[in-house]
Amino acid sequence: MTTGLELPLLTIVLLVAAAFLAGWVDAVVGGGGLIQLPALLIGLPANTPVASIAGTNKVPSFSGTSVAAATYLWTIRVDWSLAWPLLVGAAVGSASGAQLTHLLPRQHFTPLVLLAVLVVGVYTWRRPHLGLHAAVRHTGNDARARMAAIGLVVGLWDGFIGPGTGTFFVIALVAVIGHDFLASSALAKLANLTTNLSAIVAFALSGSILWGLGLCMAAANVAGGFLGARTALAKGNGFIRRVFLLVVGALAIKLAWDTVWTYLPS
């Protein structure tokens, strides 16, 4: 299968391996984009258009998330009356975020997100029982409104920047609604599917996807996603919490690096 680019075999192998690891992390708690997207940025030629990198990244992300979502749904019961507002909000937010890329400079937005990540990380770390058991605080229309708001805000981030979307969905569902980590991870997969599919359609229409490479990485991401979801279901909420804190730490480091690099004198 052609990748759409002339890439060394070792580069393809490493990108496929990165996709597998990203699928595993994404299935457990989200944040696989922290692995997969940087791997593409490093592995692809320097003259590769940004749209092609982003579009190609969405193909394995969507594929792996699909398998992870199906694996979760096989075991975990989802309240669809709450899930649908989340998905609709995510779709609207993702589309709006894509438009924001033309209006709002990223360098002014990233520091605010970094602050939010640090606050959430410290909050979760200092509350060892957070997310280990469900403690739902909102029901009915109040819960549906909050789910729609979560979908809108996190979807906005996905359309605007992207990496960490799954983690942010989990953060919000645990902290705002009171779901446990397993239920939040299942809902996060469904919401992330919505934002990824929307992005794939947009990138495909503009011819910005390297389909050969994307499909190779998708197969690996699917395998990682299946294994990650099975691991999470077997290990439970405590395991997911530990992986969650590791991913939040990695996300904070990446955002801090982006912020410092942006404001360094050239």
N, C-alpha and C positions, 0 to 999 in steps of 0.2 A: 504493500500500500504506500502510495506517495504521501508525503507530508505537506506538499505544496511549497516546500523550500528545499534547497540542497543543504541538508544538515548532516554533520558527522554522526555515525552510528552511536558513538558514546554519548553525544549530546541528547539524542533521542531516548536512549536508555535511561539517562539521568532524569530527563523530563517525565518519562513514564513512571519512574520510581517516586519522583516528587508528587505526581498525581495520586499514586497509591496512598502515600502517607497523608496527603491532604484529605483524601476521601475518608480515611480512618478518623482523623481529628475532627473533620466536619460532622461525621455521623455521631460522634460522642457528644460534642458540645458546641460545634460551630467553630469558625475561624480557620478553616482549611485554606482559605484564600491567602492567609499569611505565609503559607508555604508555596502554593502553586503559582500565584501571580509573580512573586519575586523570582522563582525559578524560570519562568518564561522570559522575564525581563533580562535575566542573565544569559539564558541559553540561546535566545534568538538574536539574529544579527542586529547591530546597532541601528541600521536604517529601516528596521521593521516598523511600520506605522503603529502608533499607539492604539488605534481602533482595532487593528488586526490582533494585537496582543490581548486586549480586553475581550474581544469577541471570541477568540480561540479559547481563552480561559473559561468562558461561560459554558462551553460544550461539555467538558468533563465535570464541571461543577454541577450542572443540571442533571447529568446522567447519574453521578454518584449520589446526589441528594435524593433522586427518585427512588433508588434502591433502598437507601437508608429510611426514607419515609415509609415505603411499603413494609419494611421489616418492623418498624415501630408500630405501624397500624395493625399489623397482624397480632400484636400482643396487647397494645395499649388502647383503651377505649377513648375516643375523641368526642367531645361535645361539639357537634357540628354547628349548633346554634350560636356558639361562641367562636368557632373556627372561621366561619364565613366572614364576619366583620373584619377579622384579622387579615384574611386573604384579600378582601376588597381594598382595605386600607393600604396593604402592601403594594398592590398593583398600582393604585393611584399615586402613592408616594414614590415608587420607582420611576414611573413616567415623569413625575414632576422633578425628581432629582436629576434626571437626564437633561432636562431643560435648564436647571440651575447651573450646570457646568458652563453655560454661556454667559451667566450673569454674576456669579459670586466667586471671587478669587479663592482658591482652595487654601492658600496660605493663611487666610484670615479665619478659616473654619476649623482647621486641624487642631490648633491649640485648645479650642473649646471642647472638642471631642476627647482630647487627651485628658483634660481635667475631669470629664465625666467618667472616663475609664478608670482613672486613679481613685475617684470617689467610690465607684461601684466595687472595685477590687478590694479596697480597704474595708468597705462595708461588709462584703461577703466574708472576708478573712476574719473579721472580728466577731462574726456571728456564725459559729461552727455548725449550728443546727439549721441555718437558713437553707431552704430547698431540699432538706433531707426528708421532710414530710409535708404533705399538702396542708396549707392553712389558707384556704380560699377566703378572701375578704370582700369580694364583690360578686353579686349575682344579678340576673335579669338584665334589664336595659342598661343599668349602670355598668355592668361587666361588659356588655356588648360595645358600649361607647368607648370604654377604656381599651378594649381589644382593637377597635378600629383606629384609635389614636396611636396605639403601639405600632400597628401595621403601617400607618401613614408616616410616622417619624422614622422608623427603622428602614422602611422602604425608600424614603427620601435619601437616607445615607447610602443605601445600596446603589441607587441610580446615580448618585453624585460621586461617590468614591469607591465603595464596594467592600474591601477586606474587613472581616470581623462582623459581617451582617448576621450570620447565624448566632454568634456569641451575644450580640446586642438583643436579638429576639429572646434568647434564653434569659438574659439579665432582666429584661422588662417583665417577662411573664412570671418569673420567680418573685421579683421585688414588688411589682405593682399589683398583680392579680393574686399571687400567693400559691401558684402551682408548685409542685415539686420539680426536681431537675429532669426526671424521666418524662413526665407529661409535657414540660416546657420544651424539651428537646424534640419530641414528636411534633408539636405544633410549630416549632421553629423550622423544621424541615419542610412542612407544608407551605409556610409563608415564603421560605427561601426559594422553593420551587416556582412560586408565582413570580417573584422578582427576576429569577434567572430566565424563565421562559420569555418574559416580556423583553428582556435585554437581547436574547438570542434572535428573536424575530426582528428587532431593530437592526442588529449587526448584520444579519443574513441579508436583509433587504438592501443594505449598502455594500454588500460583497466584502465584508471585513473579517470573515472567518477563514482560517487555514484549516479546512475540513479534514485533511489527511492526518495532520498532527493532532488536531482536536479529538478525532475519533480514537486514535491510539491511546491518548491520555484518558479518554472517557472510559475505555475498557478497564484500565488500571484503577481509576477513581471508583468505578462501580464495585470492583473487588474490595477495595479499601473501605468503601461505605458499608458494604454488607458485613464485613468483619467488624468494623467499628460499632455498628448498631447492635450486633450480636453480643459484643463485649460489654457494651453499656447495659444491655438488658440483663446480662448474667451478673455483672458486678454491682449494679444498683446505684442509688443516689450518691452514696459516699464517694465512689470512684469518679463519678461524673463531676462532683464538686472539686475534687483534686485536679482533674484535667482542666476544668473550668478556670481555676486560679492560675494554672500554668499558661493557658492561652491568653487570659487577660493580661498577665505579666508580659508576655511576648508582644501583645498588641500595644501595650503602653510603651514598651521600648521602641517599637517601630514608629509610633506616632511621635514620640519624643525626638527620635532621630530625624524624622521628616521636618519637625518644627525647627530644630537647631540648624539643620542643613539649609532650610529656606531662608533663615535670617542671618546666616553667616555672610560676611562681606565677600564679594566675588573678587 
